[in-house]
Amino acid sequence: MDSHISALPLPALRRVLNRIEQSFRSDLSLTSLAAESGYSRGHFVKMFRKATGVTPHHYVLRRRVEHARFLLKEKEPGVRLIDVAALCGFSSQAHMTQVFRQFVGVTPGDYRRQQ
């Protein structure tokens, strides 16, 4: 179906990945990422997926979960989960818990206890 779509060129991919790294903790829009790449929103999504194997949304969620894992593992154990969710750009603690479980297989609270 999308075999005619090429991967996002490396310079554009680097710009987008840098933007994600700088902004994943905030409300990062698909429109802003597409603008960073220089392509239309729809074309950008297809090219990003071809280049990385995942959608931009999935990539951002994965980056947020990685940061949450770091905070839960490295920071003081007293930091509240709701604060970790906010620091990682999740809309709520419940959203973080749902996504974290999908990616890691356990809830953030269980992950913290296992560390």
C-alpha positions in Angstrom: 0.0 0.0 0.0 2.6 2.6 1.1 5.5 0.9 -0.8 5.9 4.1 -2.9 6.5 6.1 0.3 10.2 6.7 1.0 11.7 7.0 4.4 12.1 10.5 5.9 15.5 11.8 4.8 18.1 11.6 7.5 18.6 15.4 8.0 14.8 15.8 8.4 14.7 12.8 10.7 17.4 14.2 12.9 15.6 17.5 13.2 12.4 15.8 14.2 14.1 13.5 16.7 15.9 16.4 18.2 12.6 18.3 18.5 11.1 15.2 20.2 14.0 15.0 22.6 13.7 18.7 23.5 9.9 18.7 23.8 8.6 15.3 24.7 7.8 16.5 28.3 5.3 19.0 26.9 2.3 18.9 24.6 4.1 18.0 21.4 1.8 18.2 18.4 2.0 16.2 15.2 1.6 19.4 13.2 4.7 20.9 14.8 6.7 17.7 14.1 5.5 17.7 10.5 6.5 21.4 10.2 10.0 20.5 11.5 10.3 17.9 8.8 9.1 20.2 6.0 6.4 17.7 4.9 2.7 17.7 5.1 1.3 16.1 8.2 0.0 13.0 6.4 3.1 12.5 4.4 5.3 13.1 7.4 3.6 10.3 9.4 4.1 7.8 6.6 7.7 8.8 6.0 8.5 8.8 9.8 7.0 5.3 10.1 9.0 4.1 7.2 12.2 5.5 8.7 11.7 4.4 12.3 9.2 1.5 12.1 6.8 3.3 14.4 4.4 6.2 14.2 5.5 9.6 15.7 2.9 9.1 18.4 4.3 5.7 19.4 7.8 7.1 19.3 6.9 10.0 21.6 5.1 7.7 24.0 8.1 5.4 24.1 10.4 8.3 24.9 8.0 9.4 27.7 8.0 5.9 29.2 11.8 5.8 29.0 12.0 9.0 31.0 9.4 7.8 33.5 11.5 4.6 34.0 14.6 6.8 34.6 12.8 9.0 37.1 11.3 6.0 39.0 14.6 4.2 39.1 17.0 7.1 39.7 15.2 9.7 41.7 14.2 9.8 45.3 11.6 7.1 46.0 9.3 9.8 47.5 8.5 11.5 44.2 4.8 11.1 43.6 3.6 9.2 40.5 1.4 12.1 39.6 4.5 14.3 39.5 6.4 11.7 37.4 3.5 11.8 34.9 3.6 15.6 34.7 7.4 15.6 34.3 7.2 13.1 31.4 4.4 14.9 29.5 1.6 12.5 30.2 -1.9 14.1 30.5 -2.6 12.4 33.8 -1.3 9.7 36.1 -3.9 7.3 34.7 -2.7 7.9 31.2 0.9 7.3 32.3 -0.1 4.1 34.1 -2.0 2.8 31.0 0.9 3.5 28.6 3.6 2.4 31.0 1.8 -1.0 31.4 1.6 -1.4 27.7 5.3 -0.7 27.1 6.8 -2.2 30.3 4.3 -4.9 31.3 3.8 -3.5 34.9 2.4 -0.4 36.4 4.7 2.5 37.4 4.1 1.7 41.1 5.0 -1.9 40.6 8.1 -0.9 38.6 9.2 1.4 41.4 8.8 -1.3 44.0 10.8 -3.8 41.8 13.7 -1.4 41.7 
